[in-house]
């Protein structure tokens, strides 16, 4: 992506606007592919949450001490093992599958980092809908997108 941006700038400086337009179009396709891939990773995250599939959740997260989760009403938890432990506590509080609706989704990608902001509507058996504003940050590692930060905060209706 950075190479294409440099080539586009060089084409503009050379006043080769046809070449610059082709590079611009290639960049747009590359960025759209990145957005689609990040959205797919985000969908896998919510599907694992919806189903209560801890193994799938574990596979979606980047490994290491730099990952972080902030569940609604709780301070941040960092490090892969502690983050996974926090999901085990979440799993203990719910009966699965959950009803989860994702609304107002926006996706942004820059290089090997992408993020999704959205509103989560979560309903558990016998409980009303809870609404959270969420930010999910993804990192592309060896060509695959892994979640490295999930931050959800309660929002009043």
C-alpha positions as CSV (number, residue, x, y, z in Angstrom):
1,X,0.0,0.0,0.0
2,X,2.8,2.4,0.9
3,X,4.7,1.6,-2.3
4,X,1.5,2.3,-4.4
5,X,1.1,5.6,-2.6
6,X,4.7,6.6,-3.3
7,X,4.2,5.5,-7.0
8,X,1.0,7.5,-7.2
9,X,2.7,10.6,-5.8
10,X,5.6,10.2,-8.3
11,X,3.1,9.9,-11.2
12,X,1.4,13.1,-10.0
13,X,4.7,15.0,-9.8
14,X,5.6,13.7,-13.3
15,X,2.1,14.9,-14.4
16,X,1.3,11.4,-15.6
17,X,-2.3,11.6,-14.5
18,X,-3.4,8.5,-16.4
19,X,-0.9,6.4,-14.4
20,X,-1.8,8.2,-11.2
21,X,-5.5,7.3,-11.8
22,X,-4.7,3.7,-12.4
23,X,-2.6,3.5,-9.2
24,X,-5.5,5.3,-7.3
25,X,-7.9,2.6,-8.5
26,X,-5.5,-0.1,-7.5
27,X,-5.2,1.4,-4.0
28,X,-9.0,1.6,-3.7
29,X,-9.4,-2.1,-4.6
30,X,-6.6,-3.0,-2.1
31,X,-8.3,-0.9,0.6
32,X,-11.8,-2.3,-0.1
33,X,-10.3,-5.9,0.1
34,X,-8.8,-4.9,3.4
35,X,-12.1,-3.6,4.7
36,X,-14.0,-6.7,3.6
37,X,-11.4,-8.9,5.3
38,X,-11.6,-6.9,8.5
39,X,-15.4,-7.1,8.4
40,X,-15.2,-10.8,7.9
41,X,-12.9,-11.1,11.0
42,X,-15.3,-8.9,12.9
43,X,-18.2,-11.3,11.9
44,X,-16.2,-14.3,13.1
45,X,-15.6,-12.5,16.5
46,X,-19.4,-11.9,17.0
47,X,-20.3,-15.4,15.8
48,X,-18.0,-16.9,18.4
49,X,-19.5,-14.6,21.0
50,X,-23.1,-15.4,19.9
51,X,-22.4,-19.2,20.0
52,X,-20.3,-19.1,23.2
53,X,-17.5,-20.9,21.3
54,X,-14.5,-20.2,23.4
55,X,-12.1,-22.2,21.1
56,X,-13.2,-20.1,18.2
57,X,-12.7,-16.9,20.3
58,X,-9.2,-18.1,21.3
59,X,-8.3,-18.6,17.7
60,X,-9.4,-15.1,16.7
61,X,-7.2,-13.2,19.1
62,X,-3.6,-12.2,18.4
63,X,-1.2,-13.9,20.8
64,X,0.9,-11.8,23.1
65,X,0.9,-9.2,25.9
66,X,-0.3,-6.3,23.7
67,X,-3.9,-7.6,23.4
68,X,-6.5,-5.9,25.5
69,X,-10.2,-6.2,26.3
70,X,-12.5,-3.9,28.1
71,X,-15.8,-5.5,28.9
72,X,-18.7,-3.1,29.9
73,X,-18.3,-1.8,33.4
74,X,-14.8,-3.4,33.9
75,X,-11.4,-1.9,33.6
76,X,-9.0,-3.0,30.9
77,X,-7.4,-6.5,30.9
78,X,-4.2,-7.0,29.0
79,X,-2.3,-10.1,27.8
80,X,-3.6,-13.0,25.9
81,X,-4.0,-15.4,28.8
82,X,-5.8,-12.9,31.0
83,X,-8.0,-11.8,28.1
84,X,-9.0,-15.4,27.4
85,X,-9.7,-15.9,31.1
86,X,-12.0,-12.9,31.0
87,X,-14.0,-14.5,28.2
88,X,-14.4,-17.6,30.3
89,X,-16.0,-15.4,33.0
90,X,-18.3,-13.9,30.4
91,X,-19.2,-17.4,29.2
92,X,-20.2,-18.4,32.7
93,X,-22.7,-15.5,33.0
94,X,-24.7,-16.4,29.9
95,X,-26.8,-19.1,28.3
96,X,-26.0,-19.6,24.7
97,X,-26.7,-18.9,21.9
98,X,-27.1,-15.1,22.5
99,X,-29.1,-12.7,20.3
100,X,-26.6,-10.2,19.1
101,X,-27.3,-7.5,16.6
102,X,-24.6,-5.2,15.3
103,X,-25.6,-1.8,14.0
104,X,-24.0,1.4,12.8
105,X,-20.9,-0.5,11.6
106,X,-18.0,1.5,10.3
107,X,-14.7,-0.1,9.2
108,X,-11.4,1.6,8.7
109,X,-8.1,0.0,7.5
110,X,-4.6,1.4,7.2
111,X,-1.9,-1.0,6.3
112,X,-1.8,-3.9,8.7
113,X,-4.2,-2.3,11.2
114,X,-8.0,-2.1,10.9
115,X,-10.8,-1.3,13.3
116,X,-14.5,-1.5,13.4
117,X,-16.7,0.7,15.5
118,X,-20.3,-0.4,16.0
119,X,-23.2,-0.6,18.4
120,X,-23.8,-4.0,19.9
121,X,-27.3,-5.0,20.9
122,X,-27.0,-8.1,23.1
123,X,-30.0,-10.0,24.5
124,X,-29.7,-13.0,26.8
125,X,-32.4,-15.5,27.7
126,X,-34.9,-13.8,30.0
127,X,-33.2,-10.5,29.9
128,X,-33.8,-7.3,27.9
129,X,-31.5,-5.9,25.3
130,X,-28.2,-4.4,26.4
131,X,-26.6,-1.8,24.2
132,X,-22.9,-1.2,24.0
133,X,-20.7,1.0,21.8
134,X,-17.8,-1.2,20.7
135,X,-14.4,-0.7,19.1
136,X,-12.7,-3.8,17.7
137,X,-9.1,-3.4,16.6
138,X,-7.5,-5.9,14.2
139,X,-3.9,-6.6,13.2
140,X,-2.9,-8.4,10.1
141,X,-0.3,-11.0,11.0
142,X,1.1,-13.2,8.2
143,X,-1.8,-12.3,6.0
144,X,-4.6,-13.1,8.5
145,X,-6.6,-10.6,10.6
146,X,-6.6,-11.1,14.4
147,X,-8.4,-9.1,17.0
148,X,-6.1,-7.3,19.4
149,X,-8.4,-4.9,21.2
150,X,-12.1,-5.2,22.0
151,X,-13.6,-2.3,24.0
152,X,-17.3,-2.2,24.8
153,X,-19.0,0.4,26.9
154,X,-22.6,0.5,28.0
155,X,-24.8,3.1,26.2
156,X,-28.2,4.2,27.6
157,X,-31.2,3.8,25.2
